[in-house]
Amino acid sequence: MRAHLARVDAVLVQAVIAAALSFAHLHDVASAAGQDGWKAWAYPISVDLLLVAAWRRLRSGEAKAAGWYWFLIALAASLGANVATAGLLDLDHVPAWLRILVAGWPAVAFLGGTLLVHSPPTAHDETSDAVDQQDPDDIEDQENAPDPAPDHPTPPAADPAPAPPLAPPPVAVPAALVEHARKVAADHHTRTGTAIDTPTLRARLGVPPPMAEAIAAQLT
């Protein structure tokens, strides 16, 4: 934790030193170019603000070409002031072209900052903002929600046709019972003159209906 704080403190110290020196150099160049008083202090601020706006555009991941373009312009203004005040420029006799650049810089900085900060977001940015603003619980509910019903629901499958009833298994009838049934049927025919029917045969023999039907089939 202490090592991390030490690294952060070192970076902050370097940033403060670089900003202070660059700020002073830009102030000196602007003052030498005829922008005295509060105007000389405003020039370094405009350069730094343009650098910050360009860096934020580069960090956003969108329209990096514009971010790099204005970042290089602001960096050139800052580095140019640093180099010019290192003895390469006579601040008592500033050339006319430098006076023109210093005088036109506010308009350039305003144009660059406006294009970088107030440009309309792309479709990707709008989608990302909508996702970031959405409640995480709502996103989880949407992921776990069941699929919506289709516009044309599939009709239920028709019930399969019922299978035909299985034939009852054949009933085994003893031969002695068949002979006895023949005698009963003959006696019934002698007394009534008609063939015996299955219910009567079942009643006379005292057997269940399936067996009575099986015996009657063998009597015919």
PyMOL commands that set and color helices and strands:
alter all, ss='L'
color gray80, all
select helices_A, chain A and resi 2-32+38-60+64-88+96-117+123-133+136-144+175-192+198-205+209-219
alter helices_A, ss='H'
color red, helices_A
deselect
rebuild
show_as cartoon
